[in-house]
């Protein structure tokens, strides 16, 4: 059966077998576009589910009189929706104040040191991480911009992640 016949069976006769067949047929295409987005692995299942919803939407809204194949129509909807969904994924935020860390307690078996290569990294490490000063106060105390401070904080955090 081709896609047009399957869509007819789904729309007119509410055939669940045809619907399952279409889902299985386009399953790999959805995964392909999810992996092409380059998002973190923890987001893959959510984006795949979005792709399945878009397949269902494409089945309902496909108009064969527009001289476009169902596969191309579905790919267009899928790409647009996944790009839009990727933009809405949560992004990481550096907090201005480090007050949220005060109640946390850490248990360390061994002490690890992060290699700080520049003077700026050492200043930011001491003032931001050890003394819990805000980015604004670090900027006022030094001649560095907020962007430089934020970038340095990000670099130090990445070094810690790589150590773990």
C-alpha positions in Angstrom: 0.0 0.0 0.0 1.2 3.5 -0.7 0.9 6.5 1.6 -2.3 7.8 -0.1 -4.1 4.6 0.5 -3.0 4.4 4.1 -4.1 8.0 4.8 -7.5 7.3 3.2 -7.9 4.3 5.5 -6.9 6.3 8.6 -9.1 9.3 7.8 -12.2 7.6 6.5 -12.2 4.2 8.2 -10.2 5.1 11.3 -8.0 2.0 10.7 -5.5 1.6 13.6 -3.4 -0.9 11.6 -2.8 1.6 8.9 -1.9 4.2 11.5 0.6 1.8 13.1 2.1 1.0 9.8 2.7 4.7 9.0 4.2 5.3 12.4 6.6 2.4 11.9 7.4 3.5 8.4 8.3 7.1 9.4 9.9 6.1 12.7 13.5 6.2 11.4 12.9 9.5 9.5 11.8 11.1 12.8 15.0 9.8 14.6 17.1 11.0 11.7 15.9 14.6 12.1 16.1 14.4 15.9 19.8 13.4 15.7 20.5 16.0 13.0 19.5 18.7 15.5 22.5 18.1 17.6 20.8 18.4 21.0 21.7 16.6 24.2 20.8 12.9 24.4 18.4 13.5 27.3 16.2 15.6 24.9 16.0 12.9 22.2 12.9 11.1 23.5 11.0 14.3 23.9 11.8 15.5 20.4 10.9 12.1 19.0 7.5 12.3 20.7 7.1 15.7 19.1 7.9 14.1 15.7 5.3 11.5 16.3 2.7 14.2 17.0 3.7 16.0 13.8 3.2 12.8 11.9 -0.3 12.6 13.3 -0.9 16.2 12.3 0.5 15.6 8.8 -1.9 12.7 8.3 -4.8 14.9 9.3 -3.8 17.9 7.3 -2.3 16.4 4.1 -3.9 17.6 0.9 -2.9 15.5 -2.1 -4.3 18.1 -4.6 -1.2 20.3 -3.9 1.0 17.9 -6.0 3.4 17.1 -3.2 4.2 13.7 -1.9 3.2 12.9 1.7 6.8 12.2 2.6 8.0 15.6 1.5 5.0 17.3 3.2 5.7 15.4 6.5 9.5 16.2 6.3 8.7 19.9 5.9 6.4 20.0 8.9 8.8 17.8 11.0 11.9 20.0 10.3 10.1 23.2 11.0 8.5 21.9 14.2 11.7 20.3 15.5 13.7 23.5 14.9 11.1 25.4 16.7 11.1 22.9 19.6 14.9 23.0 19.8 14.7 26.8 20.4 12.3 26.3 23.3 14.6 23.8 25.1 15.8 25.1 28.4 19.2 26.8 28.3 21.6 27.2 31.1 21.8 30.4 33.0 24.6 31.9 35.1 23.1 33.4 38.3 24.2 36.9 39.3 24.2 35.9 43.0 25.5 32.7 44.4 23.1 32.6 47.4 21.4 29.5 46.1 24.6 27.5 47.0 24.7 28.5 50.7 22.5 25.7 52.0 24.3 22.9 50.1 26.9 20.7 51.8 29.5 18.8 49.9 31.4 15.6 50.9 34.7 15.2 49.2 37.0 12.2 49.6 40.0 13.9 48.0 40.7 17.5 47.2 40.9 18.3 43.5 42.3 21.4 42.0 41.3 23.0 38.8 44.2 24.2 36.7 43.7 28.0 36.4 45.9 29.3 33.6 45.2 33.0 33.5 45.1 35.8 36.1 41.5 36.5 35.3 40.6 32.8 36.0 42.3 33.0 39.4 40.6 36.3 40.3 37.1 35.0 39.3 37.7 31.7 41.1 38.6 33.4 44.3 36.0 36.1 44.3 33.0 34.3 42.7 33.4 30.7 43.8 35.2 31.1 47.2 34.1 34.4 48.4 30.6 34.3 46.8 30.8 37.8 45.4 28.4 38.8 42.6 29.6 39.4 39.0 28.8 43.1 39.4 31.1 43.5 42.4 33.9 41.6 40.6 33.5 44.0 37.6 33.7 47.0 39.9 36.8 45.6 41.7 38.6 44.8 38.5 38.8 46.3 35.0 37.1 43.4 33.3 33.7 43.5 31.7 30.7 41.4 32.8 30.9 39.4 29.6 34.6 38.5 30.4 33.6 37.5 33.9 30.7 35.3 32.7 32.9 33.7 30.1 35.5 32.9 32.7 32.9 31.5 35.1 31.7 29.2 32.2 35.3 28.1 31.5 36.0 27.2 35.1 32.7 25.3 35.3 33.6 23.4 32.1 37.0 22.5 33.6 35.2 21.1 36.7 32.9 19.1 34.5 35.8 17.6 32.5 37.5 16.6 35.8 34.5 14.6 36.9 
